[in-house]
């Protein structure tokens, strides 16, 4: 398997970061469907971040506040 270096919830997307065998960083980018986009007039003014609904092994990397965890 591939080690997940970190995961970042960008609210409209999810970034999963890995490295290739030479150590080059790679971002696997998943854009959430528009129907799941968080809509608010003052988006992120209070630190609110929606959860990205894209199940996988990276879920344990996301902390409850939506901040990326680093392994």
PDB file with one MODEL, atoms N, CA, C and O in Angstrom:
MODEL        1
ATOM      1  N   UNK A   1       0.817  -1.180   0.000  1.00  0.00           N
ATOM      2  CA  UNK A   1       0.000   0.000   0.000  1.00  0.00           C
ATOM      3  C   UNK A   1       0.866   1.251   0.000  1.00  0.00           C
ATOM      4  O   UNK A   1       2.091   1.190   0.105  1.00  0.00           O
ATOM      5  N   UNK A   2       0.210   2.349  -0.117  1.00  0.00           N
ATOM      6  CA  UNK A   2       0.856   3.661  -0.138  1.00  0.00           C
ATOM      7  C   UNK A   2       0.573   4.365   1.181  1.00  0.00           C
ATOM      8  O   UNK A   2      -0.570   4.407   1.636  1.00  0.00           O
ATOM      9  N   UNK A   3       1.613   4.917   1.793  1.00  0.00           N
ATOM     10  CA  UNK A   3       1.441   5.645   3.048  1.00  0.00           C
ATOM     11  C   UNK A   3       0.850   7.020   2.764  1.00  0.00           C
ATOM     12  O   UNK A   3       1.360   7.762   1.925  1.00  0.00           O
ATOM     13  N   UNK A   4      -0.217   7.352   3.460  1.00  0.00           N
ATOM     14  CA  UNK A   4      -0.819   8.677   3.351  1.00  0.00           C
ATOM     15  C   UNK A   4      -0.033   9.615   4.259  1.00  0.00           C
ATOM     16  O   UNK A   4       0.046   9.396   5.468  1.00  0.00           O
ATOM     17  N   UNK A   5       0.546  10.658   3.674  1.00  0.00           N
ATOM     18  CA  UNK A   5       1.347  11.616   4.434  1.00  0.00           C
ATOM     19  C   UNK A   5       0.468  12.595   5.203  1.00  0.00           C
ATOM     20  O   UNK A   5       0.741  12.904   6.363  1.00  0.00           O
ATOM     21  N   UNK A   6      -0.585  13.079   4.556  1.00  0.00           N
ATOM     22  CA  UNK A   6      -1.543  13.954   5.225  1.00  0.00           C
ATOM     23  C   UNK A   6      -2.798  14.052   4.377  1.00  0.00           C
ATOM     24  O   UNK A   6      -2.807  13.693   3.199  1.00  0.00           O
ATOM     25  N   UNK A   7      -3.849  14.545   5.000  1.00  0.00           N
ATOM     26  CA  UNK A   7      -5.135  14.739   4.346  1.00  0.00           C
ATOM     27  C   UNK A   7      -5.607  16.140   4.695  1.00  0.00           C
ATOM     28  O   UNK A   7      -5.465  16.580   5.836  1.00  0.00           O
ATOM     29  N   UNK A   8      -6.165  16.840   3.723  1.00  0.00           N
ATOM     30  CA  UNK A   8      -6.644  18.188   3.975  1.00  0.00           C
ATOM     31  C   UNK A   8      -8.061  18.348   3.435  1.00  0.00           C
ATOM     32  O   UNK A   8      -8.330  18.067   2.267  1.00  0.00           O
ATOM     33  N   UNK A   9      -8.958  18.803   4.302  1.00  0.00           N
ATOM     34  CA  UNK A   9     -10.332  19.082   3.915  1.00  0.00           C
ATOM     35  C   UNK A   9     -10.381  20.527   3.433  1.00  0.00           C
ATOM     36  O   UNK A   9     -10.262  21.457   4.231  1.00  0.00           O
ATOM     37  N   UNK A  10     -10.558  20.714   2.126  1.00  0.00           N
ATOM     38  CA  UNK A  10     -10.632  22.057   1.547  1.00  0.00           C
ATOM     39  C   UNK A  10     -12.086  22.519   1.413  1.00  0.00           C
ATOM     40  O   UNK A  10     -12.366  23.524   0.760  1.00  0.00           O
ATOM     41  N   UNK A  11     -13.000  21.781   2.031  1.00  0.00           N
ATOM     42  CA  UNK A  11     -14.436  22.054   2.056  1.00  0.00           C
ATOM     43  C   UNK A  11     -15.140  21.735   0.744  1.00  0.00           C
ATOM     44  O   UNK A  11     -16.160  21.046   0.753  1.00  0.00           O
ATOM     45  N   UNK A  12     -14.633  22.206  -0.362  1.00  0.00           N
ATOM     46  CA  UNK A  12     -15.210  21.848  -1.654  1.00  0.00           C
ATOM     47  C   UNK A  12     -14.489  20.655  -2.257  1.00  0.00           C
ATOM     48  O   UNK A  12     -14.909  20.101  -3.273  1.00  0.00           O
ATOM     49  N   UNK A  13     -13.409  20.276  -1.619  1.00  0.00           N
ATOM     50  CA  UNK A  13     -12.611  19.156  -2.104  1.00  0.00           C
ATOM     51  C   UNK A  13     -11.832  18.543  -0.947  1.00  0.00           C
ATOM     52  O   UNK A  13     -11.777  19.084   0.157  1.00  0.00           O
ATOM     53  N   UNK A  14     -11.239  17.403  -1.240  1.00  0.00           N
ATOM     54  CA  UNK A  14     -10.409  16.698  -0.274  1.00  0.00           C
ATOM     55  C   UNK A  14      -9.069  16.448  -0.945  1.00  0.00           C
ATOM     56  O   UNK A  14      -9.024  15.928  -2.061  1.00  0.00           O
ATOM     57  N   UNK A  15      -7.980  16.807  -0.286  1.00  0.00           N
ATOM     58  CA  UNK A  15      -6.633  16.559  -0.809  1.00  0.00           C
ATOM     59  C   UNK A  15      -5.980  15.456  -0.001  1.00  0.00           C
ATOM     60  O   UNK A  15      -5.886  15.551   1.222  1.00  0.00           O
ATOM     61  N   UNK A  16      -5.531  14.416  -0.674  1.00  0.00           N
ATOM     62  CA  UNK A  16      -4.840  13.304  -0.025  1.00  0.00           C
ATOM     63  C   UNK A  16      -3.409  13.340  -0.545  1.00  0.00           C
ATOM     64  O   UNK A  16      -3.181  13.276  -1.753  1.00  0.00           O
ATOM     65  N   UNK A  17      -2.444  13.444   0.369  1.00  0.00           N
ATOM     66  CA  UNK A  17      -1.051  13.651  -0.009  1.00  0.00           C
ATOM     67  C   UNK A  17      -0.233  12.388   0.244  1.00  0.00           C
ATOM     68  O   UNK A  17      -0.248  11.820   1.336  1.00  0.00           O
ATOM     69  N   UNK A  18       0.483  11.966  -0.805  1.00  0.00           N
ATOM     70  CA  UNK A  18       1.331  10.776  -0.752  1.00  0.00           C
ATOM     71  C   UNK A  18       2.670  11.126  -1.395  1.00  0.00           C
ATOM     72  O   UNK A  18       2.847  12.232  -1.904  1.00  0.00           O
ATOM     73  N   UNK A  19       3.604  10.188  -1.374  1.00  0.00           N
ATOM     74  CA  UNK A  19       4.891  10.375  -2.056  1.00  0.00           C
ATOM     75  C   UNK A  19       5.123   9.223  -3.015  1.00  0.00           C
ATOM     76  O   UNK A  19       4.713   8.091  -2.759  1.00  0.00           O
ATOM     77  N   UNK A  20       5.793   9.527  -4.134  1.00  0.00           N
ATOM     78  CA  UNK A  20       6.187   8.459  -5.047  1.00  0.00           C
ATOM     79  C   UNK A  20       7.478   7.827  -4.517  1.00  0.00           C
ATOM     80  O   UNK A  20       8.043   8.319  -3.540  1.00  0.00           O
ATOM     81  N   UNK A  21       7.952   6.748  -5.143  1.00  0.00           N
ATOM     82  CA  UNK A  21       9.158   6.072  -4.643  1.00  0.00           C
ATOM     83  C   UNK A  21      10.400   6.961  -4.565  1.00  0.00           C
ATOM     84  O   UNK A  21      11.321   6.665  -3.804  1.00  0.00           O
ATOM     85  N   UNK A  22      10.436   8.048  -5.345  1.00  0.00           N
ATOM     86  CA  UNK A  22      11.579   8.965  -5.318  1.00  0.00           C
ATOM     87  C   UNK A  22      11.412  10.080  -4.287  1.00  0.00           C
ATOM     88  O   UNK A  22      12.285  10.939  -4.162  1.00  0.00           O
ATOM     89  N   UNK A  23      10.303  10.075  -3.548  1.00  0.00           N
ATOM     90  CA  UNK A  23      10.076  11.088  -2.526  1.00  0.00           C
ATOM     91  C   UNK A  23       9.364  12.335  -3.020  1.00  0.00           C
ATOM     92  O   UNK A  23       9.219  13.298  -2.267  1.00  0.00           O
ATOM     93  N   UNK A  24       8.914  12.337  -4.279  1.00  0.00           N
ATOM     94  CA  UNK A  24       8.175  13.482  -4.808  1.00  0.00           C
ATOM     95  C   UNK A  24       6.759  13.484  -4.242  1.00  0.00           C
ATOM     96  O   UNK A  24       6.098  12.446  -4.202  1.00  0.00           O
ATOM     97  N   UNK A  25       6.302  14.640  -3.811  1.00  0.00           N
ATOM     98  CA  UNK A  25       4.960  14.757  -3.259  1.00  0.00           C
ATOM     99  C   UNK A  25       3.902  14.721  -4.347  1.00  0.00           C
ATOM    100  O   UNK A  25       4.071  15.302  -5.419  1.00  0.00           O
ATOM    101  N   UNK A  26       2.814  14.034  -4.055  1.00  0.00           N
ATOM    102  CA  UNK A  26       1.690  13.921  -4.985  1.00  0.00           C
ATOM    103  C   UNK A  26       0.416  14.235  -4.211  1.00  0.00           C
ATOM    104  O   UNK A  26       0.211  13.734  -3.106  1.00  0.00           O
ATOM    105  N   UNK A  27      -0.440  15.070  -4.803  1.00  0.00           N
ATOM    106  CA  UNK A  27      -1.752  15.320  -4.210  1.00  0.00           C
ATOM    107  C   UNK A  27      -2.797  14.604  -5.048  1.00  0.00           C
ATOM    108  O   UNK A  27      -2.898  14.825  -6.255  1.00  0.00           O
ATOM    109  N   UNK A  28      -3.566  13.751  -4.404  1.00  0.00           N
ATOM    110  CA  UNK A  28      -4.721  13.130  -5.045  1.00  0.00           C
ATOM    111  C   UNK A  28      -5.901  14.001  -4.637  1.00  0.00           C
ATOM    112  O   UNK A  28      -6.197  14.145  -3.451  1.00  0.00           O
ATOM    113  N   UNK A  29      -6.563  14.573  -5.616  1.00  0.00           N
ATOM    114  CA  UNK A  29      -7.573  15.600  -5.393  1.00  0.00           C
ATOM    115  C   UNK A  29      -8.950  15.027  -5.690  1.00  0.00           C
ATOM    116  O   UNK A  29      -9.174  14.474  -6.766  1.00  0.00           O
ATOM    117  N   UNK A  30      -9.869  15.155  -4.749  1.00  0.00           N
ATOM    118  CA  UNK A  30     -11.247  14.724  -4.951  1.00  0.00           C
ATOM    119  C   UNK A  30     -12.153  15.932  -4.762  1.00  0.00           C
ATOM    120  O   UNK A  30     -12.221  16.498  -3.671  1.00  0.00           O
ATOM    121  N   UNK A  31     -12.852  16.327  -5.829  1.00  0.00           N
ATOM    122  CA  UNK A  31     -13.799  17.433  -5.729  1.00  0.00           C
ATOM    123  C   UNK A  31     -15.162  16.865  -5.369  1.00  0.00           C
ATOM    124  O   UNK A  31     -15.677  15.978  -6.050  1.00  0.00           O
ATOM    125  N   UNK A  32     -15.737  17.379  -4.298  1.00  0.00           N
ATOM    126  CA  UNK A  32     -17.042  16.884  -3.876  1.00  0.00           C
ATOM    127  C   UNK A  32     -18.115  17.339  -4.859  1.00  0.00           C
ATOM    128  O   UNK A  32     -17.964  18.378  -5.501  1.00  0.00           O
ATOM    129  N   UNK A  33     -19.196  16.576  -4.981  1.00  0.00           N
ATOM    130  CA  UNK A  33     -20.291  16.983  -5.868  1.00  0.00           C
ATOM    131  C   UNK A  33     -20.886  18.315  -5.410  1.00  0.00           C
ATOM    132  O   UNK A  33     -20.964  18.583  -4.211  1.00  0.00           O
ATOM    133  N   UNK A  34     -21.302  19.137  -6.353  1.00  0.00           N
ATOM    134  CA  UNK A  34     -21.878  20.448  -6.018  1.00  0.00           C
ATOM    135  C   UNK A  34     -23.034  20.330  -5.033  1.00  0.00           C
ATOM    136  O   UNK A  34     -23.240  21.215  -4.202  1.00  0.00           O
ATOM    137  N   UNK A  35     -23.781  19.249  -5.124  1.00  0.00           N
ATOM    138  CA  UNK A  35     -24.923  19.071  -4.219  1.00  0.00           C
ATOM    139  C   UNK A  35     -24.486  18.970  -2.759  1.00  0.00           C
ATOM    140  O   UNK A  35     -25.305  19.163  -1.861  1.00  0.00           O
ATOM    141  N   UNK A  36     -23.206  18.669  -2.504  1.00  0.00           N
ATOM    142  CA  UNK A  36     -22.689  18.551  -1.144  1.00  0.00           C
ATOM    143  C   UNK A  36     -21.883  19.779  -0.708  1.00  0.00           C
ATOM    144  O   UNK A  36     -21.390  19.827   0.419  1.00  0.00           O
ATOM    145  N   UNK A  37     -21.750  20.770  -1.596  1.00  0.00           N
ATOM    146  CA  UNK A  37     -20.987  21.957  -1.239  1.00  0.00           C
ATOM    147  C   UNK A  37     -21.679  22.699  -0.112  1.00  0.00           C
ATOM    148  O   UNK A  37     -22.906  22.776  -0.057  1.00  0.00           O
ATOM    149  N   UNK A  38     -20.880  23.238   0.775  1.00  0.00           N
ATOM    150  CA  UNK A  38     -21.352  24.000   1.918  1.00  0.00           C
ATOM    151  C   UNK A  38     -21.709  25.396   1.437  1.00  0.00           C
ATOM    152  O   UNK A  38     -20.870  26.089   0.862  1.00  0.00           O
ATOM    153  N   UNK A  39     -22.926  25.803   1.664  1.00  0.00           N
ATOM    154  CA  UNK A  39     -23.351  27.126   1.210  1.00  0.00           C
ATOM    155  C   UNK A  39     -23.713  27.989   2.412  1.00  0.00           C
ATOM    156  O   UNK A  39     -24.586  27.654   3.212  1.00  0.00           O
ATOM    157  N   UNK A  40     -23.023  29.087   2.502  1.00  0.00           N
ATOM    158  CA  UNK A  40     -23.268  30.048   3.576  1.00  0.00           C
ATOM    159  C   UNK A  40     -22.804  31.404   3.065  1.00  0.00           C
ATOM    160  O   UNK A  40     -21.782  31.503   2.386  1.00  0.00           O
ATOM    161  N   UNK A  41     -23.550  32.434   3.389  1.00  0.00           N
ATOM    162  CA  UNK A  41     -23.216  33.765   2.879  1.00  0.00           C
ATOM    163  C   UNK A  41     -21.801  34.184   3.257  1.00  0.00           C
ATOM    164  O   UNK A  41     -21.059  34.687   2.413  1.00  0.00           O
ATOM    165  N   UNK A  42     -21.423  33.985   4.506  1.00  0.00           N
ATOM    166  CA  UNK A  42     -20.088  34.361   4.961  1.00  0.00           C
ATOM    167  C   UNK A  42     -19.287  33.089   5.217  1.00  0.00           C
ATOM    168  O   UNK A  42     -18.965  32.763   6.360  1.00  0.00           O
ATOM    169  N   UNK A  43     -18.984  32.402   4.178  1.00  0.00           N
ATOM    170  CA  UNK A  43     -18.311  31.112   4.249  1.00  0.00           C
ATOM    171  C   UNK A  43     -17.012  31.190   5.048  1.00  0.00           C
ATOM    172  O   UNK A  43     -16.150  32.020   4.759  1.00  0.00           O
ATOM    173  N   UNK A  44     -16.876  30.339   6.037  1.00  0.00           N
ATOM    174  CA  UNK A  44     -15.689  30.174   6.868  1.00  0.00           C
ATOM    175  C   UNK A  44     -15.396  31.358   7.788  1.00  0.00           C
ATOM    176  O   UNK A  44     -14.299  31.442   8.341  1.00  0.00           O
ATOM    177  N   UNK A  45     -16.327  32.252   7.960  1.00  0.00           N
ATOM    178  CA  UNK A  45     -16.083  33.388   8.840  1.00  0.00           C
ATOM    179  C   UNK A  45     -15.908  32.947  10.296  1.00  0.00           C
ATOM    180  O   UNK A  45     -15.200  33.600  11.063  1.00  0.00           O
ATOM    181  N   UNK A  46     -16.538  31.863  10.668  1.00  0.00           N
ATOM    182  CA  UNK A  46     -16.485  31.400  12.051  1.00  0.00           C
ATOM    183  C   UNK A  46     -15.760  30.069  12.172  1.00  0.00           C
ATOM    184  O   UNK A  46     -15.916  29.370  13.172  1.00  0.00           O
ATOM    185  N   UNK A  47     -14.983  29.716  11.183  1.00  0.00           N
ATOM    186  CA  UNK A  47     -14.223  28.479  11.236  1.00  0.00           C
ATOM    187  C   UNK A  47     -15.042  27.244  10.912  1.00  0.00           C
ATOM    188  O   UNK A  47     -14.552  26.126  11.069  1.00  0.00           O
ATOM    189  N   UNK A  48     -16.288  27.421  10.459  1.00  0.00           N
ATOM    190  CA  UNK A  48     -17.111  26.266  10.118  1.00  0.00           C
ATOM    191  C   UNK A  48     -16.594  25.616   8.849  1.00  0.00           C
ATOM    192  O   UNK A  48     -16.350  26.284   7.845  1.00  0.00           O
ATOM    193  N   UNK A  49     -16.433  24.320   8.909  1.00  0.00           N
ATOM    194  CA  UNK A  49     -16.037  23.574   7.724  1.00  0.00           C
ATOM    195  C   UNK A  49     -16.928  22.351   7.624  1.00  0.00           C
ATOM    196  O   UNK A  49     -17.084  21.614   8.598  1.00  0.00           O
ATOM    197  N   UNK A  50     -17.504  22.132   6.475  1.00  0.00           N
ATOM    198  CA  UNK A  50     -18.339  20.946   6.311  1.00  0.00           C
ATOM    199  C   UNK A  50     -17.481  19.688   6.236  1.00  0.00           C
ATOM    200  O   UNK A  50     -16.303  19.743   5.881  1.00  0.00           O
ATOM    201  N   UNK A  51     -18.081  18.575   6.570  1.00  0.00           N
ATOM    202  CA  UNK A  51     -17.378  17.310   6.421  1.00  0.00           C
ATOM    203  C   UNK A  51     -17.467  16.884   4.964  1.00  0.00           C
ATOM    204  O   UNK A  51     -18.516  17.038   4.338  1.00  0.00           O
ATOM    205  N   UNK A  52     -16.398  16.359   4.427  1.00  0.00           N
ATOM    206  CA  UNK A  52     -16.383  15.856   3.061  1.00  0.00           C
ATOM    207  C   UNK A  52     -16.811  14.401   3.114  1.00  0.00           C
ATOM    208  O   UNK A  52     -16.234  13.605   3.854  1.00  0.00           O
ATOM    209  N   UNK A  53     -17.821  14.053   2.330  1.00  0.00           N
ATOM    210  CA  UNK A  53     -18.349  12.700   2.332  1.00  0.00           C
ATOM    211  C   UNK A  53     -17.675  11.878   1.234  1.00  0.00           C
ATOM    212  O   UNK A  53     -18.218  11.725   0.140  1.00  0.00           O
ATOM    213  N   UNK A  54     -16.507  11.359   1.532  1.00  0.00           N
ATOM    214  CA  UNK A  54     -15.755  10.524   0.594  1.00  0.00           C
ATOM    215  C   UNK A  54     -15.020   9.478   1.419  1.00  0.00           C
ATOM    216  O   UNK A  54     -13.847   9.652   1.749  1.00  0.00           O
ATOM    217  N   UNK A  55     -15.721   8.374   1.758  1.00  0.00           N
ATOM    218  CA  UNK A  55     -15.147   7.385   2.664  1.00  0.00           C
ATOM    219  C   UNK A  55     -13.899   6.716   2.109  1.00  0.00           C
ATOM    220  O   UNK A  55     -13.785   6.474   0.907  1.00  0.00           O
ATOM    221  N   UNK A  56     -12.977   6.426   2.997  1.00  0.00           N
ATOM    222  CA  UNK A  56     -11.754   5.736   2.614  1.00  0.00           C
ATOM    223  C   UNK A  56     -10.801   5.656   3.785  1.00  0.00           C
ATOM    224  O   UNK A  56     -11.127   6.110   4.881  1.00  0.00           O
ATOM    225  N   UNK A  57      -9.622   5.084   3.570  1.00  0.00           N
ATOM    226  CA  UNK A  57      -8.663   4.933   4.661  1.00  0.00           C
ATOM    227  C   UNK A  57      -8.137   6.261   5.194  1.00  0.00           C
ATOM    228  O   UNK A  57      -7.545   6.291   6.272  1.00  0.00           O
ATOM    229  N   UNK A  58      -8.337   7.348   4.474  1.00  0.00           N
ATOM    230  CA  UNK A  58      -7.870   8.667   4.895  1.00  0.00           C
ATOM    231  C   UNK A  58      -8.775   9.268   5.967  1.00  0.00           C
ATOM    232  O   UNK A  58      -8.403  10.270   6.579  1.00  0.00           O
ATOM    233  N   UNK A  59      -9.950   8.690   6.214  1.00  0.00           N
ATOM    234  CA  UNK A  59     -10.873   9.252   7.202  1.00  0.00           C
ATOM    235  C   UNK A  59     -10.230   9.380   8.577  1.00  0.00           C
ATOM    236  O   UNK A  59     -10.489  10.352   9.287  1.00  0.00           O
ATOM    237  N   UNK A  60      -9.402   8.423   8.965  1.00  0.00           N
ATOM    238  CA  UNK A  60      -8.754   8.493  10.278  1.00  0.00           C
ATOM    239  C   UNK A  60      -7.740   9.625  10.341  1.00  0.00           C
ATOM    240  O   UNK A  60      -7.341  10.034  11.432  1.00  0.00           O
ATOM    241  N   UNK A  61      -7.314  10.142   9.181  1.00  0.00           N
ATOM    242  CA  UNK A  61      -6.348  11.237   9.132  1.00  0.00           C
ATOM    243  C   UNK A  61      -7.008  12.594   9.382  1.00  0.00           C
ATOM    244  O   UNK A  61      -6.330  13.555   9.747  1.00  0.00           O
ATOM    245  N   UNK A  62      -8.325  12.678   9.188  1.00  0.00           N
ATOM    246  CA  UNK A  62      -9.023  13.949   9.390  1.00  0.00           C
ATOM    247  C   UNK A  62      -9.443  14.073  10.842  1.00  0.00           C
ATOM    248  O   UNK A  62     -10.059  13.165  11.400  1.00  0.00           O
ATOM    249  N   UNK A  63      -9.114  15.177  11.439  1.00  0.00           N
ATOM    250  CA  UNK A  63      -9.523  15.440  12.812  1.00  0.00           C
ATOM    251  C   UNK A  63     -10.922  16.043  12.782  1.00  0.00           C
ATOM    252  O   UNK A  63     -11.323  16.594  11.757  1.00  0.00           O
ATOM    253  N   UNK A  64     -11.678  15.955  13.879  1.00  0.00           N
ATOM    254  CA  UNK A  64     -13.059  16.445  13.896  1.00  0.00           C
ATOM    255  C   UNK A  64     -13.238  17.894  13.465  1.00  0.00           C
ATOM    256  O   UNK A  64     -14.291  18.237  12.927  1.00  0.00           O
ATOM    257  N   UNK A  65     -12.252  18.753  13.680  1.00  0.00           N
ATOM    258  CA  UNK A  65     -12.411  20.161  13.304  1.00  0.00           C
ATOM    259  C   UNK A  65     -12.079  20.419  11.843  1.00  0.00           C
ATOM    260  O   UNK A  65     -12.085  21.571  11.408  1.00  0.00           O
ATOM    261  N   UNK A  66     -11.786  19.362  11.070  1.00  0.00           N
ATOM    262  CA  UNK A  66     -11.512  19.511   9.654  1.00  0.00           C
ATOM    263  C   UNK A  66     -10.084  19.870   9.334  1.00  0.00           C
ATOM    264  O   UNK A  66      -9.742  20.049   8.165  1.00  0.00           O
ATOM    265  N   UNK A  67      -9.238  19.981  10.347  1.00  0.00           N
ATOM    266  CA  UNK A  67      -7.832  20.299  10.134  1.00  0.00           C
ATOM    267  C   UNK A  67      -7.113  19.027   9.735  1.00  0.00           C
ATOM    268  O   UNK A  67      -7.396  17.955  10.270  1.00  0.00           O
ATOM    269  N   UNK A  68      -6.212  19.137   8.827  1.00  0.00           N
ATOM    270  CA  UNK A  68      -5.482  17.957   8.380  1.00  0.00           C
ATOM    271  C   UNK A  68      -4.583  17.433   9.485  1.00  0.00           C
ATOM    272  O   UNK A  68      -3.935  18.196  10.202  1.00  0.00           O
ATOM    273  N   UNK A  69      -4.559  16.142   9.604  1.00  0.00           N
ATOM    274  CA  UNK A  69      -3.645  15.497  10.546  1.00  0.00           C
ATOM    275  C   UNK A  69      -2.414  15.072   9.780  1.00  0.00           C
ATOM    276  O   UNK A  69      -2.489  14.809   8.580  1.00  0.00           O
ATOM    277  N   UNK A  70      -1.311  15.003  10.437  1.00  0.00           N
ATOM    278  CA  UNK A  70      -0.073  14.600   9.788  1.00  0.00           C
ATOM    279  C   UNK A  70       0.411  13.318  10.425  1.00  0.00           C
ATOM    280  O   UNK A  70       0.457  13.201  11.650  1.00  0.00           O
ATOM    281  N   UNK A  71       0.778  12.338   9.580  1.00  0.00           N
ATOM    282  CA  UNK A  71       1.259  11.073  10.138  1.00  0.00           C
ATOM    283  C   UNK A  71       2.739  11.089  10.359  1.00  0.00           C
ATOM    284  O   UNK A  71       3.304  10.099  10.825  1.00  0.00           O
TER     285      UNK A  71
ENDMDL
END
